[in-house]
Amino acid sequence: MSLILKSVDCIACEDTRNTRILLDKYDISAKLLDCHKFNEKERSAKISEILGENGTVALVSDAGTPAICDPGSVVERELIKMGHKIVPIPGASALTAFLSAVPREDEFFTFIGFMPRTKQKREEIFEKFKNIKCIFYESPNRLKELLSDISDYFGDQKQIAIGRELTKVFEEIKTDTVEQITEYYENNILKGEVVGMIFAETETEFDEIQVKNDIKTLKKQGFSAKDISKILSSLKNLPKNKIYELAAKD
């Protein structure tokens, strides 16, 4: 990578201050051009101008890979329209690094980027991709809220995996139930960008008649609809939200 950065005429980067730290470390003095999510289209014209004069431009992001939940996709689209060639160079990616360290039965998955911020939008994602492994990015400030939403929707025993600080000193990858991972982060430091996976739903038969009978039994013992949904989802590995809907009706 350092050889590429030394050879180009210009480096388009997300933040010139951050990139300069890297370049100084490797004694690289290439010209820098700021190119972030607020000016990508504008910068595309400047990059095209450099390329049109037989120059070369490298596109980098502060971390990870450009255009993968980082600025770059707009620049790529505009430059391709103008007839320029994009040459990918393998580099750091939380997505692929994470997948290589998490056990999976097959290679099928969907990547949604950063999770939506509202519970309603998250539940739409859960419903849409419940039958396929769902990979996501998340801020550490919002992870506990997301874990709570996953538990509410799928139940405490839902299998998930969480990775943070990948390729760094305090790298951590955990695969467990949402209940256990939530408990872990209640007692341990949660810092650094997060990548996670919600495992695909297993084929568990939902016997509505039996569930309703269980609900009646628990209600007679004084349990609330919320408590019943937690108990049955944990014992029978059934979706908590569906049990709650039945318990709230009766």
C-alpha positions as a printed NumPy array, in Angstrom:
array([[  0.   ,   0.   ,   0.   ],
       [  2.807,   2.455,   0.854],
       [  4.323,   1.902,  -2.601],
       [  1.023,   2.87 ,  -4.226],
       [  0.654,   5.997,  -2.103],
       [  4.228,   7.024,  -2.913],
       [  3.658,   6.608,  -6.641],
       [  0.429,   8.615,  -7.151],
       [  0.159,  12.297,  -7.966],
       [ -2.623,  12.956,  -5.475],
       [ -4.319,  11.24 ,  -2.548],
       [ -8.024,  11.954,  -2.065],
       [ -8.772,  11.361,   1.606],
       [-11.602,  11.61 ,   4.099],
       [ -9.631,  13.834,   6.511],
       [ -6.281,  15.309,   5.47 ],
       [ -5.153,  15.576,   9.104],
       [ -5.606,  11.869,   9.777],
       [ -4.08 ,  10.803,   6.462],
       [ -1.084,  13.091,   6.949],
       [ -0.213,  11.219,  10.168],
       [ -0.044,   7.957,   8.186],
       [  1.925,   9.499,   5.329],
       [  4.485,  11.101,   7.644],
       [  5.067,   7.715,   9.262],
       [  6.083,   6.283,   5.865],
       [  7.793,   9.429,   4.596],
       [  5.239,  10.036,   1.841],
       [  4.866,  13.608,   0.581],
       [  2.047,  13.241,  -1.978],
       [ -0.43 ,  16.085,  -2.465],
       [ -3.654,  15.65 ,  -0.444],
       [ -7.194,  16.469,  -1.519],
       [ -9.986,  16.355,   1.057],
       [-12.839,  14.164,  -0.169],
       [-15.573,  13.417,   2.357],
       [-19.302,  12.656,   2.265],
       [-20.251,  16.339,   1.986],
       [-18.144,  17.178,  -1.083],
       [-17.746,  13.933,  -3.045],
       [-19.56 ,  15.083,  -6.173],
       [-17.656,  18.353,  -6.249],
       [-14.321,  16.595,  -5.777],
       [-15.137,  14.121,  -8.566],
       [-14.624,  16.909, -11.111],
       [-11.221,  17.804,  -9.651],
       [-10.11 ,  14.163,  -9.59 ],
       [-11.316,  13.73 , -13.178],
       [ -9.242,  16.753, -14.166],
       [ -6.107,  15.205, -12.666],
       [ -6.788,  11.863, -14.347],
       [ -7.453,  13.613, -17.644],
       [ -3.929,  15.018, -17.532],
       [ -2.563,  11.451, -17.219],
       [ -2.211,  11.851, -13.471],
       [ -2.973,   9.205, -10.865],
       [ -5.143,   9.505,  -7.771],
       [ -5.481,   7.197,  -4.759],
       [ -8.703,   7.27 ,  -2.732],
       [ -8.404,   6.433,   0.966],
       [-10.64 ,   6.653,   4.045],
       [ -9.747,   7.234,   7.681],
       [-10.329,   3.56 ,   8.482],
       [-11.627,   0.517,   6.645],
       [-12.216,   0.572,   2.899],
       [-13.54 ,   3.5  ,   0.813],
       [-17.173,   3.109,  -0.32 ],
       [-17.865,   0.389,   2.297],
       [-19.795,   2.507,   4.838],
       [-17.202,   5.189,   4.138],
       [-17.079,   8.01 ,   1.567],
       [-16.156,   6.957,  -1.966],
       [-19.195,   5.518,  -3.712],
       [-20.265,   8.888,  -5.156],
       [-16.758,   9.571,  -6.463],
       [-16.587,   6.114,  -8.028],
       [-19.979,   6.51 ,  -9.698],
       [-19.127,   9.918, -11.134],
       [-15.692,   8.883, -12.372],
       [-17.059,   5.766, -14.064],
       [-19.631,   7.959, -15.82 ],
       [-16.74 ,  10.095, -17.067],
       [-14.994,   7.023, -18.453],
       [-12.261,   6.626, -15.854],
       [-11.073,   3.276, -14.516],
       [-11.334,   2.285, -10.853],
       [ -8.662,  -0.132,  -9.6  ],
       [ -9.418,  -1.779,  -6.22 ],
       [ -6.571,  -2.497,  -3.819],
       [ -7.31 ,  -5.001,  -1.009],
       [ -7.142,  -3.402,   2.406],
       [ -8.63 ,  -3.386,   5.866],
       [-12.349,  -4.112,   6.068],
       [-14.222,  -4.769,   9.319],
       [-16.817,  -6.75 ,   7.378],
       [-14.489,  -9.412,   5.957],
       [-12.177,  -9.466,   8.996],
       [-15.169, -10.125,  11.244],
       [-16.678, -12.832,   9.017],
       [-13.374, -14.677,   8.881],
       [-13.451, -15.071,  12.679],
       [-17.11 , -15.975,  13.252],
       [-18.339, -19.576,  12.759],
       [-20.985, -19.903,  10.035],
       [-22.796, -22.813,   8.418],
       [-22.685, -21.305,   4.929],
       [-21.629, -18.205,   3.012],
       [-25.053, -16.556,   2.685],
       [-25.402, -13.198,   4.43 ],
       [-26.682,  -9.675,   3.928],
       [-24.764,  -6.525,   4.857],
       [-26.893,  -3.498,   5.749],
       [-24.21 ,  -1.037,   6.82 ],
       [-25.102,   0.954,   9.952],
       [-28.288,  -0.066,  11.732],
       [-31.178,   2.444,  11.599],
       [-31.509,   4.58 ,  14.734],
       [-35.173,   3.983,  15.534],
       [-36.662,   0.805,  16.976],
       [-39.341,   0.679,  14.286],
       [-36.808,   0.793,  11.456],
       [-34.632,  -1.782,  13.178],
       [-37.564,  -4.155,  13.527],
       [-38.239,  -3.756,   9.812],
       [-34.651,  -4.917,   9.215],
       [-35.093,  -7.834,  11.644],
       [-38.253,  -8.968,   9.856],
       [-36.867,  -8.546,   6.356],
       [-33.633, -10.45 ,   6.99 ],
       [-34.633, -12.868,   9.765],
       [-33.935, -15.913,   7.569],
       [-30.417, -14.889,   6.554],
       [-27.357, -13.852,   8.547],
       [-27.512, -10.07 ,   8.934],
       [-24.21 ,  -8.179,   9.238],
       [-24.263,  -4.616,  10.519],
       [-22.087,  -1.768,  11.8  ],
       [-23.   ,   0.162,  14.929],
       [-21.729,   2.906,  17.199],
       [-20.681,   1.784,  20.706],
       [-23.004,   4.469,  22.07 ],
       [-26.025,   2.753,  20.505],
       [-25.077,  -0.913,  20.848],
       [-26.823,  -1.575,  24.18 ],
       [-30.063,  -0.111,  22.822],
       [-29.732,  -2.271,  19.718],
       [-29.118,  -5.388,  21.838],
       [-32.296,  -4.6  ,  23.778],
       [-34.254,  -4.316,  20.512],
       [-32.849,  -7.632,  19.261],
       [-33.866,  -9.273,  22.541],
       [-37.359,  -7.77 ,  22.374],
       [-37.864,  -8.973,  18.825],
       [-36.193, -12.389,  18.812],
       [-35.934, -13.338,  22.48 ],
       [-33.037, -13.463,  24.971],
       [-31.592, -16.65 ,  23.484],
       [-31.096, -15.252,  19.988],
       [-27.594, -16.088,  18.74 ],
       [-25.509, -13.074,  17.734],
       [-21.862, -12.127,  17.309],
       [-20.251,  -8.792,  18.155],
       [-16.788,  -7.591,  17.185],
       [-15.072,  -4.347,  18.126],
       [-11.677,  -2.71 ,  17.684],
       [-10.818,  -5.205,  14.937],
       [ -7.108,  -5.387,  14.013],
       [ -6.283,  -3.141,  17.002],
       [ -4.712,  -3.802,  20.399],
       [ -8.012,  -4.369,  22.199],
       [ -9.698,  -6.423,  19.466],
       [-12.616,  -8.455,  20.766],
       [-15.06 , -10.862,  19.089],
       [-17.827, -12.555,  21.049],
       [-20.403, -15.093,  19.832],
       [-23.205, -15.912,  22.253],
       [-26.857, -15.286,  23.034],
       [-28.024, -11.68 ,  23.075],
       [-28.704, -12.133,  26.799],
       [-25.12 , -13.171,  27.567],
       [-23.554, -10.5  ,  25.364],
       [-25.765,  -7.812,  26.914],
       [-24.686,  -8.932,  30.374],
       [-21.044,  -8.92 ,  29.282],
       [-21.173,  -5.319,  28.102],
       [-22.951,  -4.248,  31.279],
       [-19.752,  -5.197,  33.095],
       [-17.015,  -4.492,  30.549],
       [-15.743,  -1.512,  28.619],
       [-17.515,  -0.843,  25.337],
       [-15.411,   1.371,  23.095],
       [-14.463,   1.408,  19.43 ],
       [-16.507,   0.895,  16.275],
       [-18.662,  -2.211,  16.295],
       [-19.494,  -4.827,  13.677],
       [-22.061,  -7.499,  14.446],
       [-24.092, -10.375,  13.083],
       [-27.585, -11.628,  13.866],
       [-27.692, -15.318,  13.037],
       [-30.486, -16.56 ,  10.77 ],
       [-33.642, -17.875,  12.372],
       [-33.757, -21.606,  12.938],
       [-36.861, -23.472,  11.856],
       [-38.715, -23.558,  15.173],
       [-42.37 , -24.515,  14.886],
       [-44.656, -21.963,  16.502],
       [-47.567, -23.904,  17.964],
       [-49.981, -21.047,  18.626],
       [-52.508, -23.188,  20.469],
       [-49.87 , -24.513,  22.862],
       [-48.409, -21.04 ,  23.352],
       [-51.859, -19.647,  24.205],
       [-52.324, -22.422,  26.764],
       [-48.94 , -21.602,  28.295],
       [-49.917, -17.924,  28.408],
       [-53.141, -18.721,  30.27 ],
       [-51.255, -20.859,  32.784],
       [-48.719, -18.107,  33.477],
       [-51.387, -15.404,  33.677],
       [-53.171, -17.405,  36.379],
       [-49.928, -17.234,  38.351],
       [-49.936, -13.44 ,  38.086],
       [-47.318, -12.898,  35.388],
       [-47.677,  -9.853,  33.119],
       [-47.652, -10.04 ,  29.311],
       [-44.096,  -8.681,  29.321],
       [-42.912, -11.299,  31.817],
       [-44.686, -14.071,  29.915],
       [-43.012, -13.089,  26.638],
       [-39.594, -13.223,  28.316],
       [-40.259, -16.582,  29.993],
       [-41.661, -18.399,  26.953],
       [-39.185, -16.956,  24.465],
       [-36.322, -18.064,  26.703],
       [-37.715, -21.549,  27.382],
       [-38.932, -22.332,  23.875],
       [-36.659, -20.174,  21.7  ],
       [-39.644, -18.385,  20.17 ],
       [-39.92 , -14.745,  19.053],
       [-40.618, -12.568,  22.082],
       [-42.651,  -9.97 ,  20.198],
       [-45.058, -12.573,  18.813],
       [-45.639, -14.081,  22.252],
       [-46.204, -10.615,  23.712],
       [-48.829,  -9.835,  21.069],
       [-50.751, -13.002,  22.02 ],
       [-50.383, -12.383,  25.746],
       [-51.526,  -8.775,  25.458],
       [-54.715,  -9.817,  23.589],
       [-55.963, -12.39 ,  26.084]])
